[in-house]
């Protein structure tokens, strides 16, 4: 399984973060792209299983394990790509059932082993995620600290829940 070290924080103003993110890319060979993503979470007993449909055409099946803890955290994951995401969803939905669907517009910046996402999550708002794929957690922690400083993030605002958890919590609250 691969591992990443990650943080997530709510963004009140994504426009103020974008120039800081662009400054990280100066002089680096960064990959930048925009995607419409639909994440379908299935009811599984171990870890989390989601099918990410990208721009309605391709997908990634992602199985991962992560503790819900505030701040910086480690995820262990396996990814498999598919060119037939709707067919795969049909199979997985019939086997496991759907827990929740999350739709988001994602701006992705990739710098070497770092993925930075600015997300507009339908029903939740704007967020920033940083994921560092690592071999050494010590190096990843150092790299993350530098990114947090350069992007002027406040660690008190980091959140522990996934978008799926946040949506489910919001639905329960609205049902009461």
C-alpha positions as CSV (number, residue, x, y, z in Angstrom):
1,X,0.0,0.0,0.0
2,X,1.1,3.5,-0.7
3,X,1.1,6.1,2.0
4,X,0.5,9.8,2.1
5,X,0.7,12.5,4.8
6,X,-2.2,14.9,4.6
7,X,-4.1,17.9,5.9
8,X,-7.5,19.4,5.1
9,X,-8.7,22.9,5.9
10,X,-11.8,25.0,5.1
11,X,-11.1,27.9,2.8
12,X,-13.0,31.1,3.4
13,X,-11.5,32.7,0.3
14,X,-9.9,30.4,-2.3
15,X,-8.9,33.4,-4.4
16,X,-6.4,34.5,-1.8
17,X,-4.8,31.0,-1.7
18,X,-4.3,30.7,-5.5
19,X,-1.5,33.3,-5.8
20,X,0.4,31.7,-2.9
21,X,0.0,28.3,-4.7
22,X,1.2,29.8,-8.0
23,X,4.3,31.1,-6.2
24,X,5.1,27.5,-5.1
25,X,5.1,26.5,-8.8
26,X,7.6,29.1,-10.0
27,X,10.7,27.4,-11.2
28,X,9.2,24.0,-10.7
29,X,7.7,21.6,-13.2
30,X,4.2,21.6,-11.8
31,X,1.2,19.8,-13.2
32,X,-2.0,21.8,-12.9
33,X,-5.5,20.7,-14.0
34,X,-9.1,21.1,-13.2
35,X,-11.6,18.2,-12.8
36,X,-15.2,17.6,-11.9
37,X,-15.1,14.6,-9.6
38,X,-17.9,12.4,-8.2
39,X,-16.8,10.2,-5.3
40,X,-19.1,7.3,-4.6
41,X,-18.5,5.8,-1.2
42,X,-19.6,2.2,-0.6
43,X,-20.7,0.5,2.6
44,X,-17.7,-1.6,3.5
45,X,-16.6,-3.0,6.8
46,X,-12.8,-2.4,6.6
47,X,-11.4,1.0,5.6
48,X,-13.1,3.1,3.0
49,X,-13.9,2.3,-0.6
50,X,-14.7,4.9,-3.1
51,X,-15.0,5.1,-6.8
52,X,-13.9,8.5,-8.1
53,X,-15.4,9.3,-11.5
54,X,-13.3,12.0,-13.2
55,X,-15.0,14.4,-15.7
56,X,-17.7,11.7,-16.3
57,X,-15.3,9.5,-18.4
58,X,-12.7,7.7,-16.3
59,X,-12.3,6.6,-12.8
60,X,-10.2,5.5,-9.9
61,X,-11.2,2.8,-7.4
62,X,-9.6,3.8,-4.1
63,X,-9.5,1.7,-1.0
64,X,-7.9,3.4,2.0
65,X,-7.4,3.4,5.7
66,X,-7.1,6.6,7.8
67,X,-7.8,7.6,11.3
68,X,-10.1,10.5,11.7
69,X,-7.9,12.8,13.8
70,X,-7.6,16.6,13.6
71,X,-4.5,17.9,12.0
72,X,-1.9,16.1,10.0
73,X,-2.5,12.4,9.4
74,X,-1.4,9.4,7.4
75,X,-3.5,7.5,4.9
76,X,-2.6,4.1,3.5
77,X,-4.2,3.4,0.1
78,X,-4.5,1.3,-3.1
79,X,-5.7,2.8,-6.4
80,X,-6.9,1.0,-9.5
81,X,-7.8,3.0,-12.7
82,X,-10.9,2.2,-14.8
83,X,-12.2,3.4,-18.2
84,X,-15.6,2.0,-17.4
85,X,-16.5,3.8,-14.1
86,X,-20.3,3.6,-14.5
87,X,-20.2,-0.2,-15.0
88,X,-17.9,-0.6,-12.0
89,X,-20.3,1.5,-9.9
90,X,-23.2,-0.7,-10.9
91,X,-21.3,-3.8,-9.7
92,X,-20.0,-2.2,-6.5
93,X,-23.4,-0.6,-5.7
94,X,-25.2,-4.0,-6.0
95,X,-22.5,-5.7,-3.9
96,X,-22.1,-3.2,-1.1
97,X,-24.7,-0.4,-1.4
98,X,-23.9,3.3,-1.6
99,X,-23.1,5.2,1.6
100,X,-22.9,8.7,0.1
101,X,-21.9,10.5,-3.1
102,X,-19.7,13.6,-3.0
103,X,-19.4,15.9,-6.0
104,X,-16.7,18.5,-6.2
105,X,-14.8,20.8,-8.6
106,X,-11.1,20.3,-7.9
107,X,-8.1,22.3,-9.0
108,X,-5.1,20.1,-8.7
109,X,-1.5,21.1,-8.5
110,X,1.2,18.4,-8.5
111,X,4.7,19.2,-7.5
112,X,6.9,16.1,-7.4
113,X,5.5,14.0,-4.5
114,X,3.0,16.7,-3.4
115,X,-0.6,17.1,-4.5
116,X,-2.4,20.3,-3.5
117,X,-6.2,20.5,-4.1
118,X,-8.5,23.5,-4.0
119,X,-12.0,22.0,-3.8
120,X,-15.4,23.4,-4.2
121,X,-17.6,20.6,-2.7
122,X,-21.2,20.8,-3.6
123,X,-23.2,21.3,-0.4
124,X,-20.1,22.0,1.8
125,X,-18.1,24.8,0.3
126,X,-14.4,25.4,-0.3
127,X,-11.5,23.4,1.1
128,X,-7.7,23.0,0.6
129,X,-6.1,19.6,0.9
130,X,-2.4,18.8,0.8
131,X,-1.2,15.2,0.3
132,X,2.5,14.2,0.4
133,X,3.3,10.8,-0.9
134,X,6.2,9.6,1.2
135,X,8.7,6.9,2.0
136,X,10.0,8.8,5.1
137,X,7.5,10.3,7.5
138,X,10.2,12.5,8.9
139,X,10.8,14.0,5.5
140,X,7.1,14.3,4.9
141,X,6.6,16.2,8.2
142,X,9.3,18.7,7.3
143,X,7.9,19.2,3.8
144,X,4.4,19.7,5.2
145,X,5.6,22.2,7.7
146,X,7.2,24.3,4.9
147,X,4.0,24.1,2.8
148,X,1.8,25.1,5.7
149,X,4.0,28.1,6.3
150,X,4.2,29.2,2.7
151,X,0.5,28.9,2.2
152,X,-0.2,30.7,5.5
153,X,-2.4,28.0,6.9
154,X,-3.6,28.0,10.5
155,X,-3.3,24.5,12.0
156,X,-6.2,25.3,14.4
157,X,-8.5,25.2,11.3
158,X,-7.5,21.7,10.1
159,X,-10.4,19.3,10.0
160,X,-10.4,15.6,10.5
161,X,-13.4,14.4,8.6
162,X,-13.6,13.4,5.0
163,X,-16.1,15.1,2.7
164,X,-18.3,12.0,2.9
165,X,-18.3,12.3,6.7
166,X,-19.1,16.0,6.6
167,X,-22.0,15.5,4.1
168,X,-23.5,12.7,6.2
169,X,-23.2,14.8,9.4
170,X,-24.9,17.7,7.6
171,X,-27.7,15.4,6.4
172,X,-28.3,14.1,9.9
173,X,-28.3,17.6,11.3
174,X,-30.8,18.8,8.6
175,X,-33.0,15.7,9.3
176,X,-33.4,16.7,13.0
